[in-house]
């Protein structure tokens, strides 16, 4: 089992918009993937983390291929660009 953790730097006062957009994307796909979204309570500020669990890298790759095919529209990227700042990270963790 692996976990993918994406850390997004967000524009000021856009944390709820980022959370809503991520949750909406996951819901629209009807994905069975375990997904959690973390919003800062105390620190660090200006960060939202999205974590997903996959059986293996093949399942992860299939998930992102489906998302790009069905959800990655110019409208999505325009909205994303308005609320998310440059920077962040993607980490893949092996769950033991």
ZAMAR-823759 format. One record per residue: residue number from 1; x, y, z of N, C-alpha, C in turn. Coordinates in nm, 4 decimals. Example, Ala and Ser with C-alpha at 12.3 -4.5 7.8 and 13.67 -1.06 7.14 Angstrom:
% residues 2
balo lumse->1 | n.east->1.3190 | n.north->-0.5690 | n.up->0.7800 | ca.east->1.2300 | ca.north->-0.4500 | ca.up->0.7800 | c.east->1.3200 | c.north->-0.3300 | c.up->0.7800
balo lumse->2 | n.east->1.2850 | n.north->-0.2250 | n.up->0.7080 | ca.east->1.3670 | ca.north->-0.1060 | ca.up->0.7140 | c.east->1.2900 | c.north->0.0030 | c.up->0.7870
***
This chain:
% residues 96
balo lumse->1 | n.east->0.0854 | n.north->-0.1168 | n.up->0.0000 | ca.east->0.0000 | ca.north->0.0000 | ca.up->0.0000 | c.east->0.0898 | c.north->0.1229 | c.up->0.0000
balo lumse->2 | n.east->0.0509 | n.north->0.2236 | n.up->-0.0779 | ca.east->0.1258 | ca.north->0.3480 | ca.up->-0.0798 | c.east->0.0323 | c.north->0.4647 | c.up->-0.0515
balo lumse->3 | n.east->0.0903 | n.north->0.5706 | n.up->-0.0011 | ca.east->0.0172 | ca.north->0.6953 | ca.up->0.0201 | c.east->0.0846 | c.north->0.8034 | c.up->-0.0624
balo lumse->4 | n.east->0.0033 | n.north->0.8809 | n.up->-0.1308 | ca.east->0.0523 | ca.north->0.9973 | ca.up->-0.2040 | c.east->0.0076 | c.north->1.1201 | c.up->-0.1273
balo lumse->5 | n.east->0.1020 | n.north->1.2033 | n.up->-0.0918 | ca.east->0.0716 | ca.north->1.3258 | ca.up->-0.0168 | c.east->0.1113 | c.north->1.4453 | c.up->-0.1025
balo lumse->6 | n.east->0.0126 | n.north->1.5266 | n.up->-0.1366 | ca.east->0.0352 | ca.north->1.6469 | ca.up->-0.2154 | c.east->0.0158 | c.north->1.7672 | c.up->-0.1244
balo lumse->7 | n.east->0.1180 | n.north->1.8503 | n.up->-0.1164 | ca.east->0.1125 | ca.north->1.9711 | ca.up->-0.0351 | c.east->0.1009 | c.north->2.0902 | c.up->-0.1292
balo lumse->8 | n.east->-0.0040 | n.north->2.1672 | n.up->-0.1114 | ca.east->-0.0292 | ca.north->2.2832 | ca.up->-0.1969 | c.east->-0.0122 | c.north->2.4115 | c.up->-0.1167
balo lumse->9 | n.east->0.0587 | n.north->2.5059 | n.up->-0.1725 | ca.east->0.0625 | ca.north->2.6411 | ca.up->-0.1177 | c.east->-0.0574 | c.north->2.7133 | c.up->-0.1775
balo lumse->10 | n.east->-0.1306 | n.north->2.7821 | n.up->-0.0943 | ca.east->-0.2543 | ca.north->2.8431 | ca.up->-0.1426 | c.east->-0.2494 | c.north->2.9947 | c.up->-0.1285
balo lumse->11 | n.east->-0.3259 | n.north->3.0603 | n.up->-0.2124 | ca.east->-0.3375 | ca.north->3.2053 | ca.up->-0.2034 | c.east->-0.4175 | c.north->3.2427 | c.up->-0.0786
balo lumse->12 | n.east->-0.3948 | n.north->3.3620 | n.up->-0.0291 | ca.east->-0.4556 | ca.north->3.4076 | ca.up->0.0945 | c.east->-0.6085 | c.north->3.3916 | c.up->0.0927
balo lumse->13 | n.east->-0.6606 | n.north->3.3337 | n.up->0.1990 | ca.east->-0.8044 | ca.north->3.3162 | ca.up->0.2219 | c.east->-0.8705 | c.north->3.2219 | c.up->0.1214
balo lumse->14 | n.east->-0.7934 | n.north->3.1346 | n.up->0.0596 | ca.east->-0.8482 | ca.north->3.0414 | ca.up->-0.0396 | c.east->-0.8483 | c.north->2.8978 | c.up->0.0096
balo lumse->15 | n.east->-0.8200 | n.north->2.8761 | n.up->0.1377 | ca.east->-0.8096 | ca.north->2.7391 | ca.up->0.1869 | c.east->-0.9389 | c.north->2.6609 | c.up->0.1686
balo lumse->16 | n.east->-1.0519 | n.north->2.7188 | n.up->0.2009 | ca.east->-1.1780 | ca.north->2.6460 | ca.up->0.1859 | c.east->-1.2096 | c.north->2.6194 | c.up->0.0392
balo lumse->17 | n.east->-1.1763 | n.north->2.7130 | n.up->-0.0486 | ca.east->-1.1998 | ca.north->2.6927 | ca.up->-0.1918 | c.east->-1.1163 | c.north->2.5754 | c.up->-0.2444
balo lumse->18 | n.east->-0.9923 | n.north->2.5635 | n.up->-0.1971 | ca.east->-0.9065 | ca.north->2.4518 | ca.up->-0.2393 | c.east->-0.9627 | c.north->2.3203 | c.up->-0.1868
balo lumse->19 | n.east->-1.0018 | n.north->2.3182 | n.up->-0.0600 | ca.east->-1.0612 | ca.north->2.1971 | ca.up->-0.0005 | c.east->-1.1843 | c.north->2.1559 | c.up->-0.0792
balo lumse->20 | n.east->-1.2723 | n.north->2.2502 | n.up->-0.1073 | ca.east->-1.3954 | ca.north->2.2199 | ca.up->-0.1806 | c.east->-1.3664 | c.north->2.1677 | c.up->-0.3210
balo lumse->21 | n.east->-1.2689 | n.north->2.2278 | n.up->-0.3882 | ca.east->-1.2360 | ca.north->2.1839 | ca.up->-0.5238 | c.east->-1.1793 | c.north->2.0417 | c.up->-0.5235
balo lumse->22 | n.east->-1.0894 | n.north->2.0122 | n.up->-0.4311 | ca.east->-1.0321 | ca.north->1.8770 | ca.up->-0.4235 | c.east->-1.1415 | c.north->1.7751 | c.up->-0.3933
balo lumse->23 | n.east->-1.2237 | n.north->1.8031 | n.up->-0.2936 | ca.east->-1.3309 | ca.north->1.7095 | ca.up->-0.2580 | c.east->-1.4289 | c.north->1.6920 | c.up->-0.3736
balo lumse->24 | n.east->-1.4593 | n.north->1.7993 | n.up->-0.4426 | ca.east->-1.5490 | ca.north->1.7910 | ca.up->-0.5579 | c.east->-1.4926 | c.north->1.7052 | c.up->-0.6693
balo lumse->25 | n.east->-1.3623 | n.north->1.7164 | n.up->-0.6942 | ca.east->-1.2977 | ca.north->1.6345 | ca.up->-0.7965 | c.east->-1.3037 | c.north->1.4863 | c.up->-0.7600
balo lumse->26 | n.east->-1.2758 | n.north->1.4550 | n.up->-0.6352 | ca.east->-1.2796 | ca.north->1.3148 | ca.up->-0.5917 | c.east->-1.4214 | c.north->1.2595 | c.up->-0.6015
balo lumse->27 | n.east->-1.5189 | n.north->1.3392 | n.up->-0.5608 | ca.east->-1.6586 | ca.north->1.2956 | ca.up->-0.5669 | c.east->-1.7037 | c.north->1.2768 | c.up->-0.7117
balo lumse->28 | n.east->-1.6655 | n.north->1.3686 | n.up->-0.7992 | ca.east->-1.7072 | ca.north->1.3618 | ca.up->-0.9395 | c.east->-1.6532 | c.north->1.2369 | c.up->-1.0081
balo lumse->29 | n.east->-1.5353 | n.north->1.1926 | n.up->-0.9680 | ca.east->-1.4791 | ca.north->1.0697 | ca.up->-1.0254 | c.east->-1.5479 | c.north->0.9449 | c.up->-0.9710
balo lumse->30 | n.east->-1.6129 | n.north->0.9582 | n.up->-0.8566 | ca.east->-1.6744 | ca.north->0.8419 | ca.up->-0.7949 | c.east->-1.5693 | c.north->0.7416 | c.up->-0.7519
balo lumse->31 | n.east->-1.4539 | n.north->0.7918 | n.up->-0.7168 | ca.east->-1.3402 | ca.north->0.7072 | ca.up->-0.6859 | c.east->-1.3572 | c.north->0.6339 | c.up->-0.5540
balo lumse->32 | n.east->-1.3059 | n.north->0.5119 | n.up->-0.5500 | ca.east->-1.3034 | ca.north->0.4327 | ca.up->-0.4269 | c.east->-1.1734 | c.north->0.4569 | c.up->-0.3495
balo lumse->33 | n.east->-1.0900 | n.north->0.5440 | n.up->-0.4000 | ca.east->-0.9620 | ca.north->0.5745 | ca.up->-0.3374 | c.east->-0.9861 | c.north->0.6436 | c.up->-0.2029
balo lumse->34 | n.east->-0.9153 | n.north->0.5988 | n.up->-0.1006 | ca.east->-0.9195 | ca.north->0.6674 | ca.up->0.0290 | c.east->-0.8514 | c.north->0.8024 | c.up->0.0111
balo lumse->35 | n.east->-0.9214 | n.north->0.9086 | n.up->0.0472 | ca.east->-0.8716 | ca.north->1.0433 | ca.up->0.0257 | c.east->-0.8996 | c.north->1.1277 | c.up->0.1496
balo lumse->36 | n.east->-0.7974 | n.north->1.2012 | n.up->0.1934 | ca.east->-0.8128 | ca.north->1.2919 | ca.up->0.3061 | c.east->-0.7566 | c.north->1.4274 | c.up->0.2659
balo lumse->37 | n.east->-0.8219 | n.north->1.5326 | n.up->0.3138 | ca.east->-0.7740 | ca.north->1.6685 | ca.up->0.2896 | c.east->-0.7503 | c.north->1.7331 | c.up->0.4254
balo lumse->38 | n.east->-0.6312 | n.north->1.7894 | n.up->0.4421 | ca.east->-0.5933 | ca.north->1.8548 | ca.up->0.5669 | c.east->-0.5816 | c.north->2.0048 | c.up->0.5430
balo lumse->39 | n.east->-0.6436 | n.north->2.0801 | n.up->0.6313 | ca.east->-0.6323 | ca.north->2.2259 | ca.up->0.6290 | c.east->-0.5698 | c.north->2.2689 | c.up->0.7605
balo lumse->40 | n.east->-0.4794 | n.north->2.3614 | n.up->0.7547 | ca.east->-0.4070 | ca.north->2.4051 | ca.up->0.8729 | c.east->-0.5009 | c.north->2.4588 | c.up->0.9799
balo lumse->41 | n.east->-0.4812 | n.north->2.4113 | n.up->1.1023 | ca.east->-0.5583 | ca.north->2.4626 | ca.up->1.2153 | c.east->-0.4786 | c.north->2.5702 | c.up->1.2875
balo lumse->42 | n.east->-0.3512 | n.north->2.5429 | n.up->1.3096 | ca.east->-0.2632 | ca.north->2.6409 | ca.up->1.3717 | c.east->-0.1464 | c.north->2.6773 | c.up->1.2810
balo lumse->43 | n.east->-0.0788 | n.north->2.5770 | n.up->1.2254 | ca.east->0.0400 | ca.north->2.6042 | ca.up->1.1474 | c.east->0.0698 | c.north->2.4832 | c.up->1.0600
balo lumse->44 | n.east->0.1300 | n.north->2.4925 | n.up->0.9477 | ca.east->0.1705 | ca.north->2.6147 | ca.up->0.8790 | c.east->0.0509 | c.north->2.6794 | c.up->0.8098
balo lumse->45 | n.east->0.0557 | n.north->2.8071 | n.up->0.7925 | ca.east->-0.0522 | ca.north->2.8788 | ca.up->0.7249 | c.east->-0.0295 | c.north->2.8750 | c.up->0.5744
balo lumse->46 | n.east->-0.1363 | n.north->2.8859 | n.up->0.5006 | ca.east->-0.1259 | ca.north->2.8903 | ca.up->0.3554 | c.east->-0.0932 | c.north->2.7579 | c.up->0.2913
balo lumse->47 | n.east->-0.1325 | n.north->2.6467 | n.up->0.3576 | ca.east->-0.1029 | ca.north->2.5138 | ca.up->0.3050 | c.east->-0.2276 | c.north->2.4262 | c.up->0.3166
balo lumse->48 | n.east->-0.2542 | n.north->2.3477 | n.up->0.2135 | ca.east->-0.3553 | ca.north->2.2423 | ca.up->0.2161 | c.east->-0.2847 | c.north->2.1151 | c.up->0.1708
balo lumse->49 | n.east->-0.3123 | n.north->2.0057 | n.up->0.2407 | ca.east->-0.2522 | ca.north->1.8770 | ca.up->0.2062 | c.east->-0.3629 | c.north->1.7817 | c.up->0.1622
balo lumse->50 | n.east->-0.3393 | n.north->1.7131 | n.up->0.0516 | ca.east->-0.4315 | ca.north->1.6111 | ca.up->0.0016 | c.east->-0.3561 | c.north->1.4790 | c.up->0.0015
balo lumse->51 | n.east->-0.4106 | n.north->1.3824 | n.up->0.0721 | ca.east->-0.3469 | ca.north->1.2521 | ca.up->0.0843 | c.east->-0.4408 | c.north->1.1451 | c.up->0.0298
balo lumse->52 | n.east->-0.3853 | n.north->1.0544 | n.up->-0.0501 | ca.east->-0.4629 | ca.north->0.9444 | ca.up->-0.1082 | c.east->-0.3882 | c.north->0.8144 | c.up->-0.0862
balo lumse->53 | n.east->-0.4629 | n.north->0.7052 | n.up->-0.0709 | ca.east->-0.4030 | ca.north->0.5725 | ca.up->-0.0548 | c.east->-0.4306 | c.north->0.4883 | c.up->-0.1783
balo lumse->54 | n.east->-0.3278 | n.north->0.4177 | n.up->-0.2236 | ca.east->-0.3371 | ca.north->0.3298 | ca.up->-0.3397 | c.east->-0.2776 | c.north->0.1942 | c.up->-0.3041
balo lumse->55 | n.east->-0.3256 | n.north->0.0898 | n.up->-0.3688 | ca.east->-0.2685 | ca.north->-0.0435 | ca.up->-0.3485 | c.east->-0.1242 | c.north->-0.0494 | c.up->-0.3943
balo lumse->56 | n.east->-0.0957 | n.north->0.0156 | n.up->-0.5087 | ca.east->0.0386 | ca.north->0.0133 | ca.up->-0.5658 | c.east->0.0515 | c.north->0.1275 | c.up->-0.6659
balo lumse->57 | n.east->0.1682 | n.north->0.1393 | n.up->-0.7274 | ca.east->0.1921 | ca.north->0.2474 | ca.up->-0.8236 | c.east->0.1039 | c.north->0.2340 | c.up->-0.9478
balo lumse->58 | n.east->0.0713 | n.north->0.1124 | n.up->-0.9858 | ca.east->-0.0154 | ca.north->0.0927 | ca.up->-1.1024 | c.east->-0.1536 | c.north->0.1529 | c.up->-1.0775
balo lumse->59 | n.east->-0.2085 | n.north->0.1329 | n.up->-0.9578 | ca.east->-0.3388 | ca.north->0.1913 | ca.up->-0.9260 | c.east->-0.3296 | c.north->0.3437 | c.up->-0.9235
balo lumse->60 | n.east->-0.2202 | n.north->0.3961 | n.up->-0.8694 | ca.east->-0.2000 | ca.north->0.5411 | ca.up->-0.8671 | c.east->-0.1961 | c.north->0.5969 | c.up->-1.0098
balo lumse->61 | n.east->-0.1182 | n.north->0.5328 | n.up->-1.0956 | ca.east->-0.1067 | ca.north->0.5796 | ca.up->-1.2339 | c.east->-0.2410 | c.north->0.5739 | c.up->-1.3054
balo lumse->62 | n.east->-0.3188 | n.north->0.4685 | n.up->-1.2821 | ca.east->-0.4512 | ca.north->0.4561 | ca.up->-1.3441 | c.east->-0.5442 | c.north->0.5660 | c.up->-1.2942
balo lumse->63 | n.east->-0.5388 | n.north->0.5956 | n.up->-1.1651 | ca.east->-0.6217 | ca.north->0.7026 | ca.up->-1.1091 | c.east->-0.5922 | c.north->0.8359 | c.up->-1.1772
balo lumse->64 | n.east->-0.4633 | n.north->0.8725 | n.up->-1.1862 | ca.east->-0.4283 | ca.north->1.0016 | ca.up->-1.2447 | c.east->-0.4571 | c.north->1.0059 | c.up->-1.3941
balo lumse->65 | n.east->-0.4443 | n.north->0.8939 | n.up->-1.4636 | ca.east->-0.4792 | ca.north->0.8903 | ca.up->-1.6056 | c.east->-0.6283 | c.north->0.9160 | c.up->-1.6236
balo lumse->66 | n.east->-0.7103 | n.north->0.8534 | n.up->-1.5384 | ca.east->-0.8550 | ca.north->0.8756 | ca.up->-1.5453 | c.east->-0.8888 | c.north->1.0205 | c.up->-1.5130
balo lumse->67 | n.east->-0.8244 | n.north->1.0760 | n.up->-1.4113 | ca.east->-0.8523 | ca.north->1.2146 | ca.up->-1.3748 | c.east->-0.8173 | c.north->1.3088 | c.up->-1.4898
balo lumse->68 | n.east->-0.6999 | n.north->1.2897 | n.up->-1.5502 | ca.east->-0.6602 | ca.north->1.3767 | ca.up->-1.6611 | c.east->-0.7584 | c.north->1.3657 | c.up->-1.7774
balo lumse->69 | n.east->-0.8079 | n.north->1.2458 | n.up->-1.8028 | ca.east->-0.9005 | ca.north->1.2245 | ca.up->-1.9144 | c.east->-1.0369 | c.north->1.2873 | c.up->-1.8879
balo lumse->70 | n.east->-1.0875 | n.north->1.2738 | n.up->-1.7661 | ca.east->-1.2254 | ca.north->1.3135 | ca.up->-1.7364 | c.east->-1.2395 | c.north->1.4504 | c.up->-1.6714
balo lumse->71 | n.east->-1.1377 | n.north->1.4947 | n.up->-1.5973 | ca.east->-1.1575 | ca.north->1.6118 | ca.up->-1.5127 | c.east->-1.0644 | c.north->1.7294 | c.up->-1.5407
balo lumse->72 | n.east->-0.9504 | n.north->1.7056 | n.up->-1.6036 | ca.east->-0.8497 | ca.north->1.8107 | ca.up->-1.6207 | c.east->-0.8869 | c.north->1.9009 | c.up->-1.7379
balo lumse->73 | n.east->-0.9834 | n.north->1.9878 | n.up->-1.7156 | ca.east->-1.0342 | ca.north->2.0769 | ca.up->-1.8194 | c.east->-0.9697 | c.north->2.2147 | c.up->-1.8068
balo lumse->74 | n.east->-0.9761 | n.north->2.2952 | n.up->-1.9118 | ca.east->-0.9250 | ca.north->2.4330 | ca.up->-1.9000 | c.east->-0.9961 | c.north->2.5112 | c.up->-1.7880
balo lumse->75 | n.east->-1.1233 | n.north->2.4846 | n.up->-1.7664 | ca.east->-1.1959 | ca.north->2.5530 | ca.up->-1.6591 | c.east->-1.1409 | c.north->2.5156 | c.up->-1.5218
balo lumse->76 | n.east->-1.1083 | n.north->2.3871 | n.up->-1.5047 | ca.east->-1.0482 | ca.north->2.3445 | ca.up->-1.3782 | c.east->-0.9170 | c.north->2.4182 | c.up->-1.3563
balo lumse->77 | n.east->-0.8291 | n.north->2.4176 | n.up->-1.4574 | ca.east->-0.6970 | ca.north->2.4783 | ca.up->-1.4415 | c.east->-0.7061 | c.north->2.6281 | c.up->-1.4191
balo lumse->78 | n.east->-0.8044 | n.north->2.6926 | n.up->-1.4772 | ca.east->-0.8219 | ca.north->2.8362 | ca.up->-1.4530 | c.east->-0.8573 | c.north->2.8611 | c.up->-1.3070
balo lumse->79 | n.east->-0.9549 | n.north->2.7851 | n.up->-1.2557 | ca.east->-0.9946 | ca.north->2.7994 | ca.up->-1.1154 | c.east->-0.8771 | c.north->2.7656 | c.up->-1.0236
balo lumse->80 | n.east->-0.8082 | n.north->2.6549 | n.up->-1.0511 | ca.east->-0.6937 | ca.north->2.6116 | ca.up->-0.9698 | c.east->-0.5885 | c.north->2.7232 | c.up->-0.9641
balo lumse->81 | n.east->-0.5600 | n.north->2.7836 | n.up->-1.0779 | ca.east->-0.4605 | ca.north->2.8904 | ca.up->-1.0845 | c.east->-0.4986 | c.north->3.0137 | c.up->-1.0051
balo lumse->82 | n.east->-0.6273 | n.north->3.0351 | n.up->-0.9848 | ca.east->-0.6737 | ca.north->3.1499 | ca.up->-0.9073 | c.east->-0.6586 | c.north->3.1293 | c.up->-0.7569
balo lumse->83 | n.east->-0.6574 | n.north->3.0047 | n.up->-0.7117 | ca.east->-0.6605 | ca.north->2.9788 | ca.up->-0.5672 | c.east->-0.5351 | c.north->2.9121 | c.up->-0.5125
balo lumse->84 | n.east->-0.4516 | n.north->2.8548 | n.up->-0.5997 | ca.east->-0.3312 | ca.north->2.7844 | ca.up->-0.5550 | c.east->-0.2082 | c.north->2.8604 | c.up->-0.6024
balo lumse->85 | n.east->-0.1124 | n.north->2.8809 | n.up->-0.5111 | ca.east->0.0120 | ca.north->2.9497 | ca.up->-0.5426 | c.east->0.1140 | c.north->2.8508 | c.up->-0.5985
balo lumse->86 | n.east->0.2187 | n.north->2.9029 | n.up->-0.6598 | ca.east->0.3274 | ca.north->2.8180 | ca.up->-0.7075 | c.east->0.3999 | c.north->2.7554 | c.up->-0.5892
balo lumse->87 | n.east->0.4499 | n.north->2.6371 | n.up->-0.6096 | ca.east->0.5230 | ca.north->2.5672 | ca.up->-0.5048 | c.east->0.4440 | c.north->2.4481 | c.up->-0.4552
balo lumse->88 | n.east->0.4937 | n.north->2.3853 | n.up->-0.3534 | ca.east->0.4299 | ca.north->2.2666 | ca.up->-0.2988 | c.east->0.5155 | c.north->2.1443 | c.up->-0.3255
balo lumse->89 | n.east->0.4571 | n.north->2.0274 | n.up->-0.2997 | ca.east->0.5333 | ca.north->1.9040 | ca.up->-0.3184 | c.east->0.4403 | c.north->1.7860 | c.up->-0.3401
balo lumse->90 | n.east->0.4966 | n.north->1.6799 | n.up->-0.3962 | ca.east->0.4289 | ca.north->1.5506 | ca.up->-0.4090 | c.east->0.5221 | c.north->1.4472 | c.up->-0.3486
balo lumse->91 | n.east->0.4697 | n.north->1.3692 | n.up->-0.2542 | ca.east->0.5489 | ca.north->1.2660 | ca.up->-0.1881 | c.east->0.4747 | c.north->1.1328 | c.up->-0.2020
balo lumse->92 | n.east->0.5509 | n.north->1.0254 | n.up->-0.2202 | ca.east->0.4950 | ca.north->0.8903 | ca.up->-0.2234 | c.east->0.5561 | c.north->0.8159 | c.up->-0.1053
balo lumse->93 | n.east->0.4704 | n.north->0.7602 | n.up->-0.0206 | ca.east->0.5138 | ca.north->0.6901 | ca.up->0.0999 | c.east->0.4693 | c.north->0.5462 | c.up->0.0942
balo lumse->94 | n.east->0.5553 | n.north->0.4551 | n.up->0.1342 | ca.east->0.5205 | ca.north->0.3135 | ca.up->0.1479 | c.east->0.4565 | c.north->0.2942 | c.up->0.2849
balo lumse->95 | n.east->0.3329 | n.north->0.2409 | n.up->0.2872 | ca.east->0.2651 | ca.north->0.2147 | ca.up->0.4145 | c.east->0.3068 | c.north->0.0768 | c.up->0.4630
balo lumse->96 | n.east->0.3494 | n.north->0.0673 | n.up->0.5842 | ca.east->0.3975 | ca.north->-0.0582 | ca.up->0.6423 | c.east->0.2995 | c.north->-0.1090 | c.up->0.7457
***
